[in-house]
Amino acid sequence: MFGPKLTFSSRVIMIRLLIVLVGRRFLHLHPSKCTDVLLSYCDDMAYPQTMFPNILGHKTREDAESGAEYLLVSVAESLLGGVCNPDIRMLGCSVLAPRCEKEKVLKPCRAACEAVRKRCGHAFEGIDMAWPYFLDCDRFFASEQEGCYDPLEGLRAEEDAEALDSMETAPAEDPAMAMRFTYHTNAQMVGVLKKIEERCSDVARTYSIGRSTEGRELLVIEFSNNPGRHELLEPEFKYIGNMHGNEVLGRQLLIYLAQHMCSEYQLGNERIQTLVNTTRIHILPSMNPDGYEAAVSGLPDNNYGDDEEQGPRYESWNIGRSNAQNIDLNRNFPDLTSIAYGRRRQKRHRTDHIPIPDRFWFGKVAPETYAVMKWIRSIPFVLSANFHAGDLVVSYPYDLSKHPQERNMFSPTPDDKVFKLLARTYATAHETMSSENAQCGTSHTNSPKGTVNGAQWSSIAGGMQDFNYLHTNCFELTVELGCDKFPPEEELYVGWQENHEALIEFMEAVHLGIKGIVKDEEGNAVKGAQISVRGIRHDITTAEDGDYWRLLTPGIHIVTASAPGYSRSMKKVHLPRRMPAAGRVDFVLQRAAPELDPPEEDEDGPLTGTHDRFDPYNQYERYALMSDSSQNREERAEKPWWWNYFVVPGGPAPTWLLKHY
């Protein structure tokens, strides 16, 4: 009915115009008898006649057509990104234009409604919309004992016919597992993740870590043989995509990876099953969903491409990079690298678990940054990668140059050997990344095999990977997936083929090095014990249950475990090449008199004892409240982006669409 380039808002306007024009023509229909179904978006229902007043009390067809309920049914396909189409539309039509037989209205079946809600509720959650009140399964639907009909029977008949036609071919694949090599809207992305959770409920779980500036959910999908909880000695791994909203291939790859993990696990793929059963994997496909929406809106057409080198696509390449507050999220984390550099000459200086300076909280902290910071502090992550675009290379810490006047100076961490090994793991498993030094017109001097030190490549302060390393146990790398930030859809399949092996191998790398449990003489776990490696001035700490994971290269290492009130315990560890899993190294600490020397301090605060301070003055909440006081932000916070499409001048506000009204 409408052309493919028609925007959502134009579609709504045209629908309203058609409603008015067609509605006037049929204003005087008799309300008490069965009459033909003349609602244009309901004319394919399996029954030919309806009756007014309908189940909602609309006295005439014009009343029904002029309401927000019918408008929602009309635009559901576009609004939800094609998810649950035509199920939502047909379910809505069964209430707005109910079945009429022998001058009597029949109610749709409650079981059909409940099935659709279970299958499609996530689509409404994805756009922060409440489940429509007129699809209340208890209120407007009936049980089989009361007499009802299946409003989706026409759809079921079509599906049955398609199933019969395909019986001689391979069985139909679950839509959640079928990779669509097209860009997913935020609603479609949420829908896919929720379907994966439903399909693989024994090993998959979705959860939210917070909301974006414009209220979109930051949804994570987790894979584990015991989803929802940390298991002893099982390392925690994470992938983060779409930190810059206009760098989109990583977002798509992580959606495909989640589908791949679920389907392959169920098909009995031993490699995937071993990975899931021994690792807790967290995938955040989009850290910046607001930026993604801006990037999509800024593209010249629905094909996300432009043939002319200097065309509209070239001019809009940077739209959506930042979040909705115009904050670059990869410059918004606490700059702990400068603090580490400033302490290099201090006795017993540390490059781990550096506290967040109080001054950070008095700056502009994005809600996306805040959510990710809380997330990585709440789970003992071991290894991570975040995905970007604009080049084809793996970057490893430090991201900030150690010399303020030399912005491209090699600036290694104490774990430089480990980071280089991890970076090579991804780059060499990628089909093309390690084949050339300069893939995108940039020179990675002294950076073999598709890897580069972040500061030597492009020095930045406030980056996420440096924050991971200096504040937590987690080692994070940045993967640049290609020269084009927003590649055409026809390149998505190639992108998946080039990266899927690297994605798996990098997850397996979380099992490099050693792991173990630190206990006292009575067998109690020692939380927060330090694990030190001779020659590496970067310690990691034990988790809640006393377990730890220390990424290390092959070779001989002297490892020490220590904790306040205990004597140190030291072991010599030999790690051969190609170990299939992390070596097990446990420690038992004996009670000892506490050290009398107080910890050193500097201008940024004490070196120890303040790591647990997180937003101590509740400054983030104050900032959020101050921002909400402005009229524009308040309107955005209370009313989602789709709100104005459903407000009719002079009519009642459809507050039933709002989740938090």
Secondary structure, 3 states (H helix, E strand, C coil): CCCCCCCHHHHHHHHHHHHHHHHHHCCCCCCCCCEECCCHHHCCCCCCEECCCCCCCCCCHHHHHCCHHHHHHHHHHHHCCCCCCCHHHHHHHHHHCCEEECCEEECEEHHHHHHHHHHHHHHHHHCCECCCHHHCCCCCCECCCCCCECCCHHHHHHHHHHHHHCCCCCCCCCCCCCCCCCCCCHHHHHHHHHHHHHHCCCCEEEEEEEECCCCCEEEEEEECCCCCCCCCCCCEEEEECCCCCCCCHHHHHHHHHHHHHHHHHHCCCHHHHHHHHHCEEEEECCCCHHHHHHHHHCCCCCCCCCCCCCCHHHHCCCCCCCCCCCCCHHHCCCCHHHHHHHCCCCCCCCCCCCCCCHHHHHCCCCHHHHHHHHHHHHCCEEEEEEEECCEEEEEECCCCCCECCECCCCCCCCCHHHHHHHHHHHHHHCCCCCCCCCCCCCCCCCCHHHEEEHHHHHCCCCCHHHHHHHHCCCEEEEEEEECCCCCCHHHHHHHHHHHHHHHHHHHHHHHCCEEEEEEECCCCECCCCEEEECCEEEEEECCCCCEEEECCCCEEEEEEEECCCECCEEEEEEECCCCCCCEECCEEECECCCCCCCCCEECCEECCCCCCCCCCCCHHHHHHHHHHCCHHHHHHHHCCCCHHHHCCCCCCCCHHHECCC
